[in-house]
Amino acid sequence: MEPSTPSDDSGGTFTCYRCGLSEHYDFKGKKTPYSRWIELNEDGYIMQDPFSTNRNDFLLLGSDCSVCEKTICQSPNCSVYYMKRFCLPCAQTCLNKFPSAVQARVRKHLEQK
């Protein structure tokens, strides 16, 4: 496994394009600066957990959609994760490429909107 190269993105404001969730993030990348043992499968927007006294705890706010590359949060009303993160509109476009269980989950959340 190759060592991950951190993104040049060292913080800013994360805003989900679907629901408008907006939070400060500390880092964008696969390897969080808060834990050397955890590596994400994709670049994620990460913030230090403001509710924890353990400085190694962090929150993953979301990532960029693997199809349209828009910033998307982890809410099931906004995105689905299957090997990569997909916003619901892109997941709907690629629906037949997902396993049936993932298809059902995507359909359920699309019907709720």
N, C-alpha and C positions, 0 to 999 in steps of 0.2 A: 504494500500500500504506500502510495506516495504521500509525503507530508503535504498537508493542505497549506495553500498560500492564503494568508488573510487578505480580505478585500481592503482596498484603500479607504473604504467608508468607515470612518471612526465616530459616527454619531450624527444625529439630526432628528427630524420628526418623521415618524412612521404614520402614514395615513392610508387606511384601507379604502380602495376605490369603490367598494360595494356599500359598506355600512357607514363609512366616515370615521371609524375608530381612529383617534389620533393620540399618539403617545410619543414621548421622547424615547429614542433608542440610543444605546451606547455603542453598538458595534453591529456591523453586517458581515457575515461570513459563515464558514462551516465550523471553524474551531473557535469556541468561545474563550475569551480571556479569563473567564471566571472558573473554568474547570479544564484541566489538561487531559482529563479522562474521557471527555465527551466530544464527539465530532458528529455534526449533523450531516445528513445526506445531501443537503442543498444549502445554498447561502440563505441564512435567516436573519431577521431583524431581532436583535437581542438586547435586553435591558437587565441591569442588575435588579434582583427582586427587592422592591422597596419595603416589603413586609417581613423580611427575614433579617435576623441578626447575623446569619452566616454569610460572609461576603462572597462565598463561592456559589451561592444560589442565584439563579437567573430565570428570566421569563423569555420564552420565545413568542414574540408578537405575531409573526407571520413571515411571509417570503414573497417572492415574485412568481406570478403564474408562469408555468413552464411553457405555455403556448403564446399568450399575448404579452407576457412580461409586465403586466400591471401589478402594483403592490396590493397584496391581499392578506387579510387576517386569517386566523385558524378557525373562526366560527364556522360551524356546519351550514349556516345560512349564507356563507360567503364563498367557501371553498371546500374542496375534498382533497385528501392526500391518498394517492395510490402510486407508489414508487416515486412520484413527483407531486408537487402541489398544482392544482388546477382551480381556477376560479369557476364558479358554477356555470356561467355562460360557455366557457371553453369545454368544461366537462360535458355539457349537454351536446356540444358539437361532436365530441369524441366518444359519445356514450356507448356505441357498439363495440368499442375497443376495450372496454372495462369488463371484468368478471361480473356475473349476474348480481352478486351481493352489492358490489359498488354501484352498479346501475340502479338498483332499487333504492339505495341511499341517496343518490343524486336526484332521482325522480321525486322522492319524498320531500326533499328540501326545495325543489323547484315548484312543487305544488303548493307549498306553504307561502310562497311569495305572492 
